[in-house]
Amino acid sequence: MRLSRRITGLTGGGPDGWDLFLRARRMIAEGIAVTELTIGEHDTRTHGSILDAMDRSARSGHTGYAMVPGTALLRDTVAARVQERTGQRTTRDNVLITPGGQAALFAAHSAACDPGDTALFIDPYYATYPGTIRGVGALPRAVSARAEDGFQPQVTALMA
């Protein structure tokens, strides 16, 4: 079986980003103290109150598929929190719940990019961001964001 160019081109010919994660995990297993900044996995476990709420919800019958954009109650709750924090009017129509950041980025790139478009991403970045862009047929371009600028890209970097 031949793999598609879409799949074989995700890494752009370079490493897939998991090499650093695997190296960090080997070091941790060897007892080396590592501050891991790779896959976004928290170094604290989910609080028991959240696990209890998940258990109650599942036992009360919430075990099937949710609506694709998320349940109305969850979207309303997220919208209220965003509005409270930003002061911008936000409703459930402005909220899409995804199973994670990569899924959200893939959905956004799928909606905004056509094959051959150039899509910008901020450097430093999570290793799979360029592959997410390549996955929708767009061309990834890194935009530098430096510590001395508070990791905010400068207009000149956007225009380069």
C-alpha positions in Angstrom: 0.0 0.0 0.0 1.2 3.5 -0.9 0.7 6.3 1.7 -0.7 9.5 0.5 1.4 12.6 -0.1 -0.7 14.3 2.5 0.5 11.9 5.2 4.1 11.5 4.0 4.4 15.3 3.7 3.2 16.2 7.2 6.7 16.6 8.6 8.1 18.5 5.6 10.9 16.0 5.5 12.1 16.7 9.1 11.5 15.0 12.4 7.9 14.8 13.6 8.5 16.4 16.9 7.9 13.3 19.0 11.7 12.6 19.2 12.1 15.3 21.8 9.1 14.0 23.8 10.4 10.5 23.7 13.9 11.7 24.8 12.4 13.6 27.8 10.4 10.6 28.8 13.5 8.4 28.7 15.3 10.9 30.9 12.5 11.0 33.4 12.4 7.2 33.5 16.2 7.3 34.3 15.5 9.6 37.2 16.7 12.8 35.6 14.8 15.9 36.7 13.2 17.3 33.5 10.9 20.2 33.1 8.9 18.9 30.2 7.5 21.4 27.7 6.7 19.0 24.9 3.1 17.7 24.4 1.2 19.9 26.8 0.4 17.2 29.3 -0.1 18.7 32.7 2.3 17.6 35.5 -0.6 17.5 38.0 -3.4 15.0 38.0 -7.1 15.9 37.4 -8.6 17.1 40.7 -10.8 14.6 42.5 -13.9 16.9 42.3 -13.7 16.9 38.5 -13.4 13.1 38.4 -16.4 12.9 40.8 -18.4 15.2 38.6 -17.4 13.1 35.5 -18.5 9.9 37.3 -21.9 11.4 38.3 -22.5 12.6 34.8 -21.6 9.3 33.2 -23.7 7.3 35.8 -26.7 9.6 35.1 -26.6 8.6 31.4 -24.3 11.1 29.7 -22.1 8.5 28.0 -23.0 8.9 24.3 -21.8 11.2 21.6 -22.2 14.9 22.2 -23.2 17.4 19.5 -20.3 18.2 17.2 -19.9 21.8 18.4 -20.4 20.8 22.1 -23.5 20.8 24.3 -25.5 24.0 24.7 -24.8 24.2 28.4 -21.0 23.8 27.9 -20.9 26.3 25.1 -23.0 28.8 27.2 -20.7 28.4 30.1 -17.6 28.9 28.0 -19.1 31.9 26.3 -20.0 33.5 29.6 -16.4 33.0 30.9 -14.9 34.5 27.7 -17.3 37.5 27.9 -16.5 38.0 31.6 -12.7 37.9 31.0 -12.6 39.9 27.8 -15.7 42.2 28.0 -16.6 41.1 24.4 -20.1 40.0 23.8 -19.9 36.2 23.4 -22.6 33.7 22.8 -22.7 29.9 22.3 -22.7 30.7 18.5 -19.1 31.9 19.0 -18.0 28.7 20.7 -16.9 25.4 19.2 -15.8 22.7 21.6 -13.0 20.4 20.3 -11.3 17.4 21.8 -8.0 19.3 22.1 -5.9 22.1 20.7 -4.6 20.1 17.7 -8.2 19.3 16.7 -9.1 23.0 17.1 -6.2 24.1 14.9 -6.9 21.5 12.3 -10.6 22.7 12.1 -9.6 26.3 12.0 -7.0 25.7 9.2 -9.5 23.6 7.3 -12.0 26.4 7.5 -9.6 29.2 6.6 -7.0 27.7 4.2 -7.2 26.4 0.7 -4.5 24.1 -0.8 -1.5 26.3 -1.6 -2.3 29.1 0.8 0.4 30.3 3.2 -0.5 30.0 6.8 1.5 31.7 9.6 2.4 30.2 12.9 4.3 31.7 15.8 7.9 30.5 16.6 8.5 29.2 19.2 5.9 26.7 18.6 4.6 23.2 19.4 6.3 20.7 17.0 3.2 19.6 15.2 1.8 23.1 14.2 3.5 23.1 10.8 2.2 19.5 10.1 -1.3 20.6 11.0 -1.0 23.4 8.3 0.5 20.9 5.8 -2.4 18.5 6.6 -4.9 20.9 5.0 -2.6 21.5 2.0 -1.4 24.9 3.0 2.2 26.1 3.3 3.4 26.8 6.8 5.6 29.9 7.5 7.1 30.6 10.9 6.8 34.1 12.3 9.4 34.9 15.0 8.3 36.0 18.4 11.1 36.9 20.8 11.3 36.9 24.6 12.4 40.5 24.6 9.1 41.4 22.8 7.0 39.4 25.3 6.6 36.7 22.6 4.4 38.9 20.6 5.3 39.0 16.9 6.4 42.3 15.4 4.8 43.7 12.3 8.1 43.4 10.5 8.2 39.7 11.2 4.7 39.3 9.8 5.6 41.1 6.6 8.9 39.2 6.0 
